[in-house]
Amino acid sequence: LTTISTVAAPLTTTGLAPWYLLLPLSALVLRTTTTLPLTLYARRICISLITLRPLLSAWGRVIGTGVAKSKTDTPLTPFEWERQTREKAKLKEKELQKKFGCESWKGYLPMVQVPIWVIASLTLRGMTTEPSSVTAARYLQSLLDSIPLEPTFSQGGALWFPDLLAPDPLYLLPIMLSLSMFANIEFQALQYPPTTNRGRMIKNILRAFALGVIPVTIQTPVALTLYWLSSSLYSLVQNIVLHFAYPMPKAVTPCK
C-alpha cells in the first residue's frame, strides 16, 4: 500500500497541468528515474559479454585440448570428452564474467520494470474504477479499494477523449498502443533476429499479444490506455536512441 501511494502521490497532489499531460509525464518520470538507469547498466553488461566472447572461445579450445590430454585409467569417449569440456568451460566462463564484472544475470535487471509497471497500472486502475466493480485477486482487492476514485479524471481529457474514466470512443488510443508495441517488437527483431525455432515462436507470441491489446483496451478507461501508450512510446524511442547512441558491438567470429 505504501508503494502504491508513493506512485499515486505525484498524480493526486499536483494541479499544475491537466491529467492528459500529467499521465504521460508520470510515465516519463517513472521510466527515466527507475528503468532507464537499469537499462543502461544492463546494456553495458551485454556489451562486455559480447566483447568477452573471443576470450571464452579461446579458453574453450584450451580446455578441450587439456581434457583430451588428461591422464585417465580408460580413454575418454567423445561423449565424455564433450561433457567434461563443457563443464569446465562453463566454470571458466563464470570465473571470467565475475572477474570482469559482467555476470549474465545482471543483463536481466531491466525486468525490475515489470512490477513497477504493474503497481502503477493497479494504482491508475483503482483511481479510475469504483471499488465494487474492480475485478482482481482477493489479496489485491483491499489495495485497490483503498485508492480513492479520482473524479477529476472525468474532465481531465482532451480532443476526442474528454473523459479519462470512459473508454476511448474512437478506439484510436488502443490502436496506437498496439502499433507502438508492434513497432518495438519488430525493431528489436531487426537488431537481434531470432535464429532458433523457440526464438521465432516467442516473436510470434509477442506479435499476437500486441494485436490482442486492442480488444482488451477498447473497454479500458482512457487514463490507463494513455499511460500504457506513453510508457510504450518511451520504450520504443529509448531503444531507437540506444541503438544509434550506444550500439552493440558486432560479435567476433573465430578464424577458419
GIMO-V690188 format. One record per run of one state. SS is the DSSP state (h for helix, s for strand, l for the rest). FROM is the first residue (numbers start at 1). LEN is the number of residues. If there is no record, write none. Layout:
<<SS	FROM	LEN> <SS	FROM	LEN>>
This chain:
<<l	1	1> <h	2	12> <l	14	5> <h	19	51> <l	70	8> <h	78	22> <l	100	4> <h	104	25> <l	129	2> <h	131	3> <l	134	4> <h	138	9> <l	147	4> <h	151	5> <l	156	2> <s	158	1> <l	159	2> <s	161	1> <l	162	10> <h	172	20> <l	192	5> <h	197	21> <l	218	4> <h	222	24> <l	246	11>>
